[in-house]
Amino acid sequence: MNQKEEMYDKFFDIQEKVHLENQKKIRVGLKVNIFLPLVFLLISFISNRSKLVFLLLWIISLFGISFYLLYIEYMDFKLQARLKEFGIIDEDENKALIGHEVVQGLDDINAVRKEVVQDIKDKKKEIKNEIRKEKEEIRKEKKELQEGIKKDIQTVGDKLKK
């Protein structure tokens, strides 16, 4: 291997490690985003101190964690932009920070949603056709009943004339 290939491999390995660390940081940030506000909420209910202070701490912690997660996402975005710039990854290839499984799961959910929507449309058409057929049958029965009633009235009228 020449020196350029070694540098390329080292650079790629370092970038991959940073990406994996960013994924871990996102997981930790999401967990903290759930537990830290719960801690402030519990403390506010347990203590007799001002609820306003804990409410402010809760809101500030949510903003702080959100900014932290945005920063991690932005740094990973810049990392992937550098990898694209150097031609290490394709232009259309993006590695998701929250994990490929989640992105694949979302794609699967969207595919299933499209299938369900199509199934609903098909059922709707079937139901409309069935309703149309039932209406035609009802019209035929109504017409037959009207003709039957006319015949019965005519028969009764003929009998009354005699």
C-alpha positions as CSV (number, residue, x, y, z in Angstrom):
1,M,0.0,0.0,0.0
2,N,1.2,3.4,-0.8
3,Q,1.1,6.4,1.5
4,K,-2.1,7.9,0.0
5,E,-4.0,4.7,0.4
6,E,-2.9,4.5,4.1
7,M,-4.0,8.1,4.7
8,Y,-7.3,7.4,2.9
9,D,-7.9,4.3,5.1
10,K,-7.0,6.1,8.3
11,F,-9.2,9.1,7.3
12,F,-12.1,6.8,6.5
13,D,-11.7,4.9,9.8
14,I,-11.5,8.1,11.8
15,Q,-14.7,9.4,10.1
16,E,-16.5,6.1,10.7
17,K,-15.5,6.2,14.4
18,V,-16.7,9.8,14.7
19,H,-20.0,8.8,13.1
20,L,-20.5,5.9,15.5
21,E,-19.7,8.2,18.4
22,N,-22.2,10.7,17.2
23,Q,-24.8,7.9,17.1
24,K,-24.1,7.1,20.7
25,K,-24.2,10.7,21.6
26,I,-27.7,11.0,20.0
27,R,-28.9,8.0,21.9
28,V,-27.6,9.4,25.2
29,G,-29.1,12.8,24.4
30,L,-32.5,11.3,23.7
31,K,-32.4,9.4,27.0
32,V,-31.4,12.6,28.9
33,N,-34.2,14.4,27.0
34,I,-36.6,12.0,28.6
35,F,-35.2,11.6,32.1
36,L,-33.9,15.0,33.0
37,P,-37.3,16.8,32.7
38,L,-38.9,13.9,34.6
39,V,-36.4,14.5,37.4
40,F,-37.3,18.2,37.5
41,L,-40.9,17.3,37.5
42,L,-40.6,14.8,40.3
43,I,-38.5,17.3,42.4
44,S,-41.1,20.0,41.8
45,F,-43.9,17.8,43.1
46,I,-41.9,16.4,46.1
47,S,-40.5,19.6,47.4
48,N,-42.4,22.5,48.8
49,R,-40.4,25.1,46.9
50,S,-41.6,27.3,44.1
51,K,-42.9,25.3,41.2
52,L,-42.0,28.2,38.9
53,V,-38.2,27.6,39.4
54,F,-38.6,23.9,38.5
55,L,-40.7,24.8,35.5
56,L,-38.0,27.2,34.3
57,L,-35.3,24.5,34.9
58,W,-37.4,22.0,33.0
59,I,-37.9,24.3,30.0
60,I,-34.2,25.4,30.0
61,S,-33.1,21.7,30.1
62,L,-35.4,20.9,27.1
63,F,-33.9,23.7,25.1
64,G,-30.3,22.8,26.1
65,I,-30.8,19.2,25.2
66,S,-32.4,20.1,21.9
67,F,-29.5,22.4,21.0
68,Y,-27.1,19.7,21.9
69,L,-28.8,17.2,19.6
70,L,-29.0,19.8,16.8
71,Y,-25.2,20.4,17.2
72,I,-24.4,16.7,17.0
73,E,-26.6,16.3,13.9
74,Y,-25.0,19.3,12.3
75,M,-21.5,18.1,13.0
76,D,-22.4,14.7,11.5
77,F,-23.9,16.4,8.5
78,K,-20.7,18.4,8.0
79,L,-18.7,15.1,8.3
80,Q,-20.8,13.4,5.6
81,A,-20.4,16.5,3.4
82,R,-16.6,16.2,3.8
83,L,-16.8,12.5,2.9
84,K,-18.9,13.4,-0.2
85,E,-16.4,16.1,-1.1
86,F,-13.5,13.7,-1.1
87,G,-15.5,11.1,-3.0
88,I,-15.5,8.6,-0.2
89,I,-19.2,8.2,-0.2
90,D,-21.7,8.7,-3.0
91,E,-23.7,11.9,-3.3
92,D,-27.0,10.1,-2.7
93,E,-25.7,7.9,0.1
94,N,-26.4,9.3,3.6
95,K,-25.8,7.5,6.9
96,A,-28.5,8.1,9.3
97,L,-27.5,9.2,12.8
98,I,-30.3,7.3,14.5
99,G,-29.4,4.1,12.8
100,H,-30.0,2.4,9.5
101,E,-32.6,0.2,11.0
102,V,-34.8,3.1,11.9
103,V,-34.6,4.6,8.4
104,Q,-35.3,1.2,6.9
105,G,-38.2,0.8,9.3
106,L,-39.6,4.2,8.2
107,D,-39.3,3.2,4.6
108,D,-41.1,-0.1,5.3
109,I,-43.8,1.8,7.1
110,N,-44.3,4.2,4.2
111,A,-44.5,1.2,1.8
112,V,-47.1,-0.5,3.9
113,R,-49.0,2.8,4.2
114,K,-49.1,3.1,0.5
115,E,-50.4,-0.5,0.2
116,V,-53.0,0.2,2.8
117,V,-54.1,3.4,1.0
118,Q,-54.4,1.4,-2.3
119,D,-56.3,-1.4,-0.5
120,I,-58.7,1.2,0.9
121,K,-59.3,2.7,-2.5
122,D,-59.9,-0.7,-4.0
123,K,-62.4,-1.5,-1.2
124,K,-64.1,1.8,-1.7
125,K,-64.6,1.0,-5.4
126,E,-65.9,-2.4,-4.6
127,I,-68.4,-0.9,-2.1
128,K,-69.5,1.7,-4.6
129,N,-70.1,-1.0,-7.2
130,E,-72.0,-3.1,-4.7
131,I,-74.1,-0.1,-3.8
132,R,-74.8,0.6,-7.4
133,K,-75.9,-3.0,-8.0
134,E,-78.1,-2.9,-4.9
135,K,-79.7,0.3,-6.1
136,E,-80.4,-1.3,-9.5
137,E,-81.9,-4.4,-7.8
138,I,-84.1,-2.1,-5.6
139,R,-85.2,-0.1,-8.7
140,K,-86.1,-3.4,-10.5
141,E,-88.0,-4.7,-7.5
142,K,-89.8,-1.3,-7.1
143,K,-90.8,-1.4,-10.8
144,E,-92.0,-5.0,-10.5
145,L,-94.0,-4.1,-7.4
146,Q,-95.5,-1.0,-9.1
147,E,-96.5,-3.2,-12.1
148,G,-97.9,-5.8,-9.8
149,I,-99.9,-3.2,-7.9
150,K,-101.2,-1.8,-11.2
151,K,-102.2,-5.3,-12.3
152,D,-103.9,-5.9,-9.0
153,I,-105.7,-2.6,-9.2
154,Q,-106.7,-3.3,-12.8
155,T,-107.9,-6.8,-11.8
156,V,-109.9,-5.4,-8.9
157,G,-111.3,-2.7,-11.1
158,D,-112.3,-5.2,-13.7
159,K,-114.0,-7.3,-11.1
160,L,-115.9,-4.3,-9.8
161,K,-117.1,-3.4,-13.3
162,K,-118.6,-6.9,-13.7
